[in-house]
């Protein structure tokens, strides 16, 4: 891997993806219905989701069957160059979150992504698996950034953007591609890390870490009462 980085040669090409627009909307819905695994990722105007001027620029989904034998990657513009009004965006996201029953939902430190969606749209996905938290269990002493993990475990080149670009100061196509790569990488990494866990680590991941992550979502959104005495 180190030699690949130095030479600029990588074993895998970046995954294909499509933007959701009026012409491709029906195909996206068909792919969504058929999918058994869903990974999601949002791109935002910043990190402070509780600020009044905060917006979600786009959301991306990576869809596959349980075995990962196929993948469909989609990116939807939201606040940046929207194809739907905010009211219709809310209705779409409400329907998508409602229709995840029976699907496995993955994210990368997606407590943040869910908080962003709750702040702007009043919805969130039930997070079943998290690539960042899974990698922390596998190796708590290494960095857990998504770009690093996709290079190390998937053989991808570095596709990172600048901070300004991540906040939306770039072409829509470039932002949506970045968003789609994030969700695709997240979906592919989770089974790799789960396979590296032993039985006790898998129990810790599924029975303690993931429920705790969901609980912290609620705490960050609603606060936590503390008896100071």
C-alpha positions in Angstrom: 0.0 0.0 0.0 2.8 2.4 0.9 4.5 1.7 -2.5 1.2 2.4 -4.3 0.8 5.7 -2.6 4.4 6.7 -3.4 4.1 5.6 -7.1 0.5 6.9 -7.5 -0.6 3.5 -8.7 -3.7 1.9 -7.1 -5.3 -1.5 -7.4 -8.9 -0.3 -7.7 -10.7 2.3 -9.8 -13.2 4.6 -8.2 -16.8 3.3 -8.2 -19.4 4.4 -10.7 -22.2 6.7 -9.5 -25.2 8.6 -10.8 -26.8 11.9 -9.7 -30.5 11.7 -8.9 -32.4 14.1 -11.2 -35.8 14.2 -12.8 -34.7 11.7 -15.5 -33.2 9.2 -13.2 -35.5 9.5 -10.2 -37.6 6.4 -11.0 -34.4 4.2 -11.5 -33.1 5.4 -8.1 -36.3 4.4 -6.4 -36.2 1.0 -8.1 -32.6 0.5 -6.9 -33.6 1.6 -3.4 -36.5 -0.9 -3.1 -34.3 -3.8 -4.3 -31.4 -3.0 -2.0 -30.7 -5.0 1.2 -27.8 -2.8 2.4 -27.8 1.0 2.4 -24.9 3.2 3.2 -25.5 7.0 3.5 -23.4 10.1 3.8 -24.1 13.8 3.8 -22.1 16.9 2.7 -22.9 20.0 4.6 -22.1 23.7 4.9 -20.1 23.1 8.1 -19.7 21.0 11.2 -21.9 22.9 13.6 -25.3 21.3 12.7 -27.1 23.2 15.4 -26.4 26.7 13.9 -29.4 28.5 12.3 -27.7 28.9 8.9 -26.6 25.2 8.7 -27.6 23.3 5.5 -27.2 19.9 4.0 -25.8 20.4 0.5 -26.3 16.8 -0.7 -26.8 13.2 0.4 -25.5 10.0 -1.2 -26.5 6.4 -1.0 -24.6 3.2 -1.8 -27.0 0.3 -2.4 -26.3 -3.4 -2.6 -27.5 -6.9 -1.7 -26.2 -8.5 1.5 -23.4 -10.3 -0.3 -22.2 -7.1 -2.0 -22.3 -8.8 -5.4 -23.5 -5.5 -7.0 -23.6 -1.9 -6.0 -25.6 1.2 -7.1 -24.3 4.6 -6.0 -26.5 7.6 -6.1 -26.1 11.3 -5.0 -28.9 13.7 -4.5 -28.4 17.5 -4.5 -30.3 19.1 -1.6 -29.4 22.7 -0.5 -26.9 23.1 -3.4 -28.6 23.2 -6.8 -31.7 21.4 -5.6 -34.0 19.5 -8.1 -36.8 19.4 -5.5 -38.3 22.0 -3.2 -37.4 21.8 0.5 -40.9 20.5 1.2 -40.5 17.7 -1.3 -37.0 16.9 0.0 -38.5 16.4 3.4 -41.2 14.1 2.0 -38.6 12.1 0.1 -36.3 11.7 3.1 -39.3 10.8 5.3 -40.2 8.0 2.8 -36.6 6.8 2.5 -36.1 6.6 6.3 -39.5 4.8 6.7 -38.7 2.2 4.1 -35.4 0.9 5.5 -37.2 -1.9 7.4 -35.4 -5.1 6.6 -32.4 -3.2 5.2 -29.0 -2.9 6.9 -28.0 0.8 7.2 -24.4 1.8 7.4 -22.5 5.0 7.9 -19.1 6.4 8.8 -19.3 8.1 12.2 -22.8 8.7 11.1 -24.1 10.0 14.4 -23.1 13.4 12.8 -24.9 12.7 9.6 -28.1 11.7 11.4 -27.9 14.9 13.6 -27.6 16.9 10.4 -30.6 15.3 8.9 -32.6 15.8 12.1 -31.7 19.5 12.2 -32.6 20.2 8.6 -35.3 17.7 7.7 -36.6 16.1 11.0 -35.6 12.6 10.0 -32.8 10.2 10.6 -31.8 6.6 9.6 -31.5 3.9 12.2 -27.8 3.2 12.2 -27.1 -0.5 12.2 -23.4 -0.5 11.3 -20.6 2.1 11.4 -17.3 1.7 9.5 -15.5 4.2 11.8 -16.6 2.6 15.0 -16.0 -0.9 13.6 -12.4 0.0 12.7 -11.9 1.5 16.1 -12.7 -1.9 17.6 -10.3 -3.6 15.2 -7.5 -1.2 15.8 -8.0 1.6 18.3 -4.5 3.0 17.9 -4.7 3.8 14.2 -6.4 6.7 12.5 -10.0 6.1 11.4 -10.5 8.7 8.6 -12.5 7.4 5.7 -10.0 8.5 3.0 -7.2 6.7 4.8 -9.3 3.6 5.3 -10.3 3.5 1.6 -6.7 3.8 0.5 -5.5 1.2 3.0 -8.2 -1.5 2.7 -9.9 -0.8 -0.7 -6.8 0.3 -2.7 -8.5 3.6 -3.8 -6.6 6.7 -4.7 -7.0 9.8 -2.5 -10.2 11.6 -3.6 -10.3 14.2 -0.8 -11.5 17.8 -1.3 -10.4 21.0 0.3 -12.4 22.3 3.3 -14.0 25.0 1.1 -15.0 22.5 -1.5 -16.5 20.2 1.1 -18.7 23.1 2.3 -20.0 23.5 -1.2 -17.7 25.9 -2.8 -17.1 23.8 -6.0 -19.0 22.5 -9.0 -22.0 20.4 -8.1 -20.7 17.4 -10.0 -17.5 17.4 -8.1 -19.3 17.6 -4.7 -21.7 14.9 -5.6 -18.9 12.6 -6.8 -17.1 13.1 -3.5 -20.3 12.4 -1.6 -21.0 9.2 -3.6 -17.4 7.9 -3.0 -17.8 8.5 0.7 -21.0 6.4 0.9 -19.6 3.7 -1.4 -16.4 3.4 0.7 -18.4 3.2 3.9 -20.5 0.4 2.6 -17.5 -1.6 1.4 -15.4 -1.2 4.5 -17.9 -2.4 7.1 -17.8 -6.2 6.3 -14.0 -6.1 6.0 -13.7 -4.8 9.6 -16.4 -7.1 11.0 -14.6 -10.1 9.5 -11.4 -9.0 11.3 -13.2 -9.1 14.7 -13.2 -12.1 17.0 -16.5 -13.3 18.6 -16.1 -11.1 21.7 -15.3 -8.0 19.6 -18.4 -8.6 17.4 -20.5 -8.9 20.5 -19.1 -5.6 21.8 -19.7 -3.9 18.5 -23.3 -5.0 18.0 -24.5 -5.1 21.7 -22.7 -2.1 23.2 -21.0 0.3 20.7 -23.8 0.6 18.1 -26.6 1.0 20.7 -24.4 3.6 22.5 -23.9 5.5 19.2 -27.7 5.7 18.7 -28.2 6.8 22.3 -25.7 9.6 21.8 -27.7 10.8 18.8 -30.6 11.4 21.1 -28.5 13.0 23.8 -26.9 15.5 21.3 -30.3 16.4 19.8 -32.3 16.7 23.0 -29.7 17.4 25.8 -29.3 15.4 29.0 -30.7 16.3 32.3 -28.0 16.4 35.1 -28.7 16.6 38.8 -25.9 18.9 39.9 -26.3 18.0 43.6 
